[in-house]
């Protein structure tokens, strides 16, 4: 096996120009494929086919020939006549497949005062009219612009837009620019960090070029999936950049080490490939399986993101292992000309301070374990597209205006078999009696069960009766998601099941979020177990130890608990998709910090007592951990600050804060755990061969042998 690997590495270096040429050709091909990958902004599309919402939506599409109404248009400053004309103009717009307004609910030829005031108030205010529309997600961005232009041309004084489709369209319209801005700022920060840690000004260019190539490979090969979720699109590149940058640092560090021992550039590159491959492979394996554990989610957005991120780790590993050594040899003269002295000082003082702070930090960590664990499981979650909206944005203000004016944040649709008018009338009455239901519109309330459907105009009838189903529109006074709103969803299902057992279908944005909450709550434990088992097994094989995997997993899990408990104690809500994803991402990505420190500690522990060993281990691994953690922290912060999408911004904040907490625990908690469980680690680790401490004998001046050893090793 070793000989085969050696032949592969030698062939790569012997044909380095050809390898680089093929790498660039494949990069160009993948770059051309990136625009062909579609992006899906609909959470509902990732629900399992067995979900009630999915099944109900299919019934709605089959019966009424359209999707679920997913947006509201509130046009102010127009008359009833203008509102009727505007309804026709809206309906003709490309990307707007269905529209419902006051004229579809009542006969506007009659005085509106003759109708139920609650019915009229659901669609008209003193300032204007409300339209409920169905927007095509693939054309929603352009459709919103045309809606505003059409309303302005009709004399409207203001147009307010809200709804899930509007939220996703706004996110879609801003995502491309935000991705570019985040990447530019992240690259600037990474470049600055790499310049500080490098020994040649050209080194950061090599790092970014190799990781950039691997990112293009990953994004381009997403074409095999046809489409990816918007969360994956926003986060894949930046996470791959932040997580895999330390692979290149390890590879170049090994090359420099062997070059300093007098080996030729070729031999140093070859030796570096052999030495670094094991370290990088073990680090990549934990991250790979951490990301891949997302695939066990029933909510399919986990598989979407897990596969893409795991694939990205594979490309980063292969690119660093084969392309980086090739580029180092081809640019050797440029590296020599741009070499400079080390800009960062030794981390010996840093290591000593970490050990001094580890005692009080460990005491604090022990005190917060229970509150952090409990708090992380009590966070208030947001499940649907309402999490897209950031406070202070235009869409946020528009949503509040529509909700305050019409006392309805969303109208749900209940489909029941047509023809049983007595049951429909009783159902409508029962629904109207439910708390928080503000209006109920159906055939029996707007026309009458006494009027045959045959004499009702098709335009009006098609809004309420189609495909063998009667459509009942239910207005509520809820704003977004809440336990009360979810309770109403279940109450409506229970009531409708009494009159139409097993045949009623309820659809709506909050309804989908409710079903999503039922599914992803089960996903939480599934992802946790899968990620811990997968990464634990990798650590078990890597260290050949029973205790080290437990210590490392506890260190990172505590970081995750603290990270996710902060929103609970600060009263903030968290998008549940971000909550699930961050657990796998943090466990898969930040466990690398503990692996790097652990490897160094085990190596040093064979040569010296535990205290000097941990000091040397921290000093030796600090630069790699700090660089990786700073990159992930800063990139996460940029995502949180720049993204106007609440889901993405929240995920970025969790990633950045989590990386910072994980780094703190690695430097301040893990060393104390190693020292406390030193004997346990030795007994449960194959081939540990720890340095055997002898009884200290006093030296002149009061120093012990151990103190002399520690001092000698630190010099």
N, C-alpha and C positions, 0 to 999 in steps of 0.2 A: 504493500500500500504506500509506504513511504517513498519507494523508488518511483512508483507511478506519479505521485504528486511532484516529486523532484523533477521528473522528465517534463511534466506539464509546466512547471514554473520556469525551467530552463528554456523550453520552446517559446514561452511567452517573451522572455527577455531576449532570446536570440533573434526573434522576428518582431521586434518592438515597433518598427515603423509600420509593418503590415497590420499588427494588432491595433495600433492607434488609428490607422486609416479605416479599418472595418468598424471600430468603435464609433468613429465620427459618422460613417455612412449610416449605421443603424440609428444613431442619434437623430440624423436628419429625417429618416423615415418615420421615426416615432414622433418627431416634432410636427410633421405634416398630418399625423393621425389625431393629434390633440384636439383640433377644432371639430373633428367628426364625432367626438364623444358627447352625447347629450347629457344634460343636467336636469335631474328631477327635483322639483321643489315641493312636491306633495307628500306630506307625512302619510296620508291615507293609503297611498299606493304601496306602502311597506307593511301594512297590516296583513296578517295571514288570511288566506282565502276563507277560512272557517270563522273569521270574525263576523259578528252580527252586522257591524257597519259595512263591511265589504259586501256581504250578501244583500243588504238593503239597498246599497248604492247600485248594484247590478240590476235590481228590480226597478229602481227609479229610471235608470238609463233605458231599459227595455220597454217600459210602459210609456214614458213621456219623451223618449228619444233625446235626452239631454243629461248633463251631469247635474249634480246637486248645486242649487243656488249658492254662490260663494262670495258675493260682494254686494255692497250697498252704494248707491249714488244719491246724495242729498243735494238737490239743486234749489238754491234760494233765489228769490227775486223774480219769480215767474208766475203767471196766471194759470188757471185750469186749462184754458185753450192752448197756451204755450206748452204746458206739461204734456198734453195729449200729442201735440206735434213732436215734441222732444222724444217721447216714448217711441214713436215710429222711426225717428232718426237714429236713436240708440240701437234699435233692433236691427238696423241695416248695417251696422258697423261690423267689420271683420274682427273676429275674436270674441264677439259677444253673441252667444248662441241662444240665450233665453232672457226674457225680461218680464217682470211682474210689477204692476203699480196699481194705484187706486182705480184706474179705469178698467182693470181686469177683475176687480173685486166687486165693484158696484156699477150700476148704470149711471154714468155721469150726465146723461141727458136729464135725469131727474134731479131735483134739488138735493144737495148732500145732507141737508138738515133732516130729511125723511129717513135717513139710515141710522143705524146704531152708532152713537158718537165714538165708542171705543174702536169700532171698525175703521171709521174715517180717520181718527187720530193716529192710527197705526201707520197711515200712509201720507197724511197731510198735516203740516204745521201752519202757523200764522205766516211763516216766511217762505215756505216752499213745499216741495213734494219729494217723497222718498221712492226710489226704484230699487227693487231687488233683482240682481242680474246673475247670470252664469257666465263666467269668463273662461276662455280656453287658456290653460296654463302656458301653452307654448306661444301664445300671441298676446298675453295679458299686458306686457310692458307697453307695446305700441297701442293697444286698445285703450289704456288709461289716458294716454296723451290725446287720442282722438275724442274720447269722452269729454275731457276738459275743453278742448277746442270747440266741439259741437255745442256744448252748453253755453260757452261764452258767446258764440255766434247767435244763439237764440235769445240773448239778453240777460242771462243769469248774472246775478251779482256775486255769487260765490258757489263753488262746487266742493263738497266734502266727500271723501271716499273712505270706505272701511270694508272689513271682511277678510277672510282667510286668503282669498285670491289676490286681494289688494296688498295684503301683507307680504305674500310671497313674491308678487310682481315687483314691489319696491325693493325687496331683498335681492331679487334677480337683477334688477337694473343697476344696482350699486356694487354687486359682488365682484365683477371683473376689475373695476377700478380699485376697489379695496384690496383685492388679492395682490395686484401689482404694487400698491403702496406699501402693504405689509412686507412683501418680499424685498422691496428696495431698502426699507428701513432695517429689516432683519439682516440683510447682507452687509449693510454699512456697519452695524454693530458687530457682527461676526468678523468682518474684515479687521476692525479695530482690535478685537480680542486676539485674533490670530497673529496680527502684527506684533503684539506684546509678547506672545508666547513663542514666536518663531525665532529661527536663527538666520534667516535670509528674508529679504523683503519680497522675494518672489514666491515664497512658500504658500502664503494665503491664496495666491492665484491658482496654484496647483490644487489645493484643498477644494476651493469653490468650483473649479472646473470639473473635477472628478465627481463631486456630489451633484453638481448641476446636470452632468450627463446622466447620472443614475436617476435623477428626478424626471428628466425628459423621457427616459426609458419607461418609467413607471406610469407617467401620465399618458403617454402614447399608447401603451399596451392596454389601457383601460377600454380601448375600442373592442376588446373581446367580450366585454360585459354589455356593450350597446349603450348603456347609460349608467351614470353614477348619481348618488344623492348630492344635494348642494352642500351638505355638511362635509362630505368626503372631498368635494372639489375645493372648498375653502381651506381645509386643514391638511390635506395630504402632503402637498409640497413643503409647507413650512414645517410640519412635524418631521418629515423625512430629513429635511435639512438639519433641524435642531438635534434630532436623536442620533443620526449617524455621523455627525461631524467628528466625534471622538475616534471613529474607526481610522480615519486618515491620520489623526494625531498619533495614535499608537503605531501605525505602519511607519511613519516618518521618524518617529522616535527610535524604533528598532534599527532603521537604516543608518541613522546618525551614530547609534551606539556601535554597530559593527564597523562603520567607516572609521570611527575614532580608534578602533583596535588595530588599524593598519590594513584592513582588507581593501581590495580594489572596489571600485564602484559597483561593478557587476556582481562580485561575490557578496558585497554588503547588501545589495538589493535582494539577491537570492536568499541569503541568510535571514534577512528581514522578513521576507515573504513566509519562510518556514516558521520563524518565531512568532510573528504577528498573527498568522492565520489561526492558530489555536485560541489566542486571546480574543481576536475579533469574532471568531465563530461562536465562542461561548457567549460573548456579549450579545451578538446578533440573535442567537438562538432564544435567549430569554425574551428579548423584545419581540421577536417573530411570534412566539407562542402566546405572549401577552396580547398582541394584536389579534392573533387568530382566534383567541378565546371569545371574541365578540361574535363569532359565527354561531355560537350556541343560542343566541337570542332568538326568540320566536318573532320579535319585531325585526323585520328583515333589513332594516337600515344598519343593524349591527354587522350582519354578514357583508353588506356592501362596503362599509368602512374597514372592517377587519381584513378582508381579502386585499383591498387596495393598499392598506398600510403594511401588511405582511409582505406583499409583493415588493413594495418599495424597499423594505429592509433587505430582501434578497438581492435586489439590483445594487443597493449601496454596498453590500458586502462584496459582491463580485467585482464591482467597479474599483473599490479601494484595493482589493487583493490583486487584481490583474492590470488595471489601467494606471493606477497611481505609480507603481514601480517603473512602469514603462515611461511615463511622463517625467519621472525623476531622472532617469538615465538620459533621456533625450534633452532635458533642460539643465544638465549638470553644470555646464559652463555658466549659464545664467544664474544658477543658484550660487555658484562660487563668487561671481562678480557682485552679487547683491547680499553677500553674507554680512552679518554684523554681530556684535557682542550681545550676550543675553541681556534683555531689558528688565527682566524681573529678578528680584533677589532670591536668595534661598528661602525655602518655606520652613526652615527649622524652628524659627521663632513662632510661626503660625501653628506648627504642630504642638509645641509646648503649651501654647495658650489654649489650644483645643483640649488638651488633656487636663489642664487646670479647670477649665469650665465644665468638663464632662461630669464631675460629681454633682454640682448643683443642678445641671441640666437633666441628669438622669433622675434625680429626685422629683423635679418638676414633671418630667415625662411620666413617671410612675403615678403621679397625682392626677394627671389629665387623661390617662388611658380610658378609664370608665366613662367620664363625661364625653370624651371625644367619640367613643364607640356608640354611645346612646344617642348623642346629638346628631351623628352622621345618619342615623336611621329615623330621625324625626323631622327632617327638612321638608318644607312645603314645596311641592313640585308643580311645574307647568308642563303640560303634555303636548299641546297642539301648536298651531301656527300663531296663536296669540302671543307666544313667547318671542316672536320675531320683532315685536314692536318695542322700541326703546323710548322711555319717557323723554319728553321735550321735542320729539320729532314731529313733523307735519302730520304724518299718518296717525300718531298718537293723539294729537289734538283733534283731528277729524273724527276719529273713532269716539272720543269722548263727546263731541258735539252731537253726533248721531244718536248715541246712547242716551244722552241727557234730553234731547228733543223728543225722541219717540219712545223713551222708556223701554227700549228693547235692544239688547246687545246682539241678539241673533234670533232668527226665526227658523224653527225646525219644521221638517216635513214628515207627516205621518201618512203612510199609504195603507189603505184598507180596500178590500174587494168592493167594487161598486155594486149598486142595486139593492142592498139591504138598508133602505133609508131609515127605517125605524131604529136599527142598531146604530147607524151613524149619528142620528139625532141624539140618542142617549149617550153615545160616546162623547160627542161634542159638549154636551151638558156636563158630563163628568170631568172632562178636561178643563172646562171653564172654571170648575170649582176648586181645582188644584191651586195651592199657594204658588205665587210667583208667575202664574200664567196670566198674561195681560190681554191676549186676544186669541180667538180661534176662528179661522176662516175656512169654510168648506162649501160644498155644493148646497147643503141644506140650510146654511146661514146666508148665503148670497143670492141663491135662486129660490129654492124651496123643494122639498121632496115631493110636493104636489105637482110640480111642473115637469112634464116629460123631457128627458134630455134631447129628444128628437127636435124640439122646437127652439132649443137654445142655440144662438149663433156659434159657429165652430170656433171662432177666435176666443170667445169667452169660455166655451166648454172645454177646449183643449188645455186650459190652465188648471182645471179642476178634475176633469174626468179623461182618462186615456188608458189604453192597454188593459182594460178590465179593472183598473184601480181608481179609487177616489182619493184625491190629494187634500189633506187637511193641513193647513199652515198654522203653526202654533207660535205665538209671540211670548217672550219671557222678559222679565226685568233684571236678568242677570247680566253682569259685565264680565266676560271671559269665563275662566274656569274657577270652580270652587267646590268644596264638598257639597254645598247646598244644590249647586247646578247639577252635579253628578247624581245627587239624590233624586232630583226631578226627572232626570233621564230614566232612572229605574222605575219611578212612580208612573210615568207615562207608559212605559212598556207593560207594567203590571195592569194598569187600567185598560189599555187597548187589548190586552190578552184576554180580559174578561168578556169582551164583546166580540172579538175576532180571534179565537184561540189559534195560535201558531201561524196566523196569516197576516198580521199587521207588521209593517216595516217602518222603523224610525230612522231618519237620516238627518244629519246636521253636523256643524263643526264641533260643537261641544259633545255631541253624541260620539263622534269619532274619538275625541280626546278621552272620553269615559272608557270606551272599549280599549283604547291604547293603555290607559292606566291599569286596567285589569291584566293586560298581557305583560307589560314591562315590569310590573311588580313581581311577577313570577320570574322574569328574566334576571332580576337583581341577584338572587342567590345562585342562579345557574351560571352567570358570568363569573361571580366571585369564586365559586368552587372550581370551575374550569380553568381560570387563570392561575389560581393558587396551585392546583394539582399539576398543571402543565409546567409552570415555571419551577415549582418545587422539584419535579422529577429532573429537569435540566440541571438545577443546582446540585441535586443529589449525585448525578453522574459526573458533573464538573468537578466537585470538590471531594467526591467519594467520602462524604461525611453525613451523619445523621443530624448533628446539631447545627452545623453552619447554615443549611437551608432554612431551618426554623428561626434562627437568629436574624438572618437577612430578611425573610418574609415578614417577621414581626416589625422590624425597623421600618420597612416600606408601608406595611399595612397601617401602622400608627400614623405615618405621614398622611395616608389617604383619609383616615378617620378624622384627623385634625382639620385637614383641608375641607372636607365635606361637612364638618360640624360648625365651621365658622358661619355659613349662611343661616343656620338654625339659630345660633345665639345672637346674630345681628338682625334677625327678623326678615331676611331676604328669601326670595323664592329661587329655585334652581330648575332649569329645563331638564326634565328627567333623562332625555337622551344624553345630554352632557354628563349627568350623574353616572350613568352606566358606562359610558365611554371612558370617562376620566379614570375610573377604577382600573380598567384594563391598561390604559395608556401609562398611567403612573407606575403600575406594577411592572409593566413590560419595559418601560424606558428608564425609570430612575433606579431600578434594581441594579443597573449597570454601575452606579456609583458605589454601591456596597460590594459588588464583585471586584472592582478594581482595588478597593481598599483591602478586601479580604485576601486576595491573591498576594498583595504586597506584605500583609501581616504574616501570613503563613510562611512566606519565603524568609522574612527577617527573623521570625520566631525560631527557626532552625539554627540561627546563628547567635542569638542573644536572649536575655530575659524578656518577659512580656512587656514591661514598661518601656525600655528603650526600643523594643521591637515595634510597638504601636506608634511611638514618636517617629521612627524612621519610615514606617509605612505611610503615615499621614503626610510627612514631608515629601516622600517620593511620589505619591499619587495625587497630591493636592492640585497640581496644575491641570491634570487631565479632568478631574472631577469638577473643579471650579469653572473651567472653560465650558464643559458640556452643560453644567447646571445653569451657568449664566446665560448661555445661548437659549436654552429652553425657557428660562424665566423671562428673559427679555422678549423673545418671540411670542410667548403667551401673553405678556402684557400688551404688546403691540396689537395682537388680535383683539384683546378685550377693549382696548381704547379706540381703535380705528373702526372696527366693524359696526355698522349700523343695524345689523341683524342681531337681535337679542340672544338667539340660540348660540350663534357663533361667538359673540362677545362673551357670553357667560362661560362657554367652553374654554376660550382663550384665557380668561381670568383664572379658572380652575387649574389649567395646565401650568401657567406661570407661577401661581402661588404654590401649587403642589411641588413643583421642581425645587423651589426655594426651601420649603419645609423638609423635603427629602434630603437635600444637601446638608441642612442643619443637623438632622438626625444622623446622617452618615458620619459627620465630623465630630459630633458631640455625644451622641448616644451609643453608636456602634462601638467605638473604642472602649467604653466602659463595660459594655456587654462582653466584649472579647476578654477583657481582663478579669471580669467576674467569673466567666465560664471557661477560663483558660484550661483547667484540668479536664473539664467535660469535653471540650473540643478535642483535646489530645487523645482522650480515651475513645472517642466516637468517630475519629477521622483516620482513614487508612493512610499509612505512610507519613504520619504527622512528623515524627522524629524531632520533637521540640528540644530546644537547648535545655540541658539538665542543669538547673541551678544548684550550686553547692552552698554550704553554709558560709556566709560572708566572713572573711577574716579582716581584721582591722589593719589598715596601712598607716604609715606615718602621716600625721596630720588628720587622722580620724576617718579617712575614706575607706570604703569597702571595695572588694574586688568588683562587685557589680557596678558600683559608681564609676570605677575606672573604666570598665568595659563600656558603659553607656557614654562616658565622655569620649572615649576613643572612637566609638562608632559614629558619634555626632560630628566628629572633626572632618 
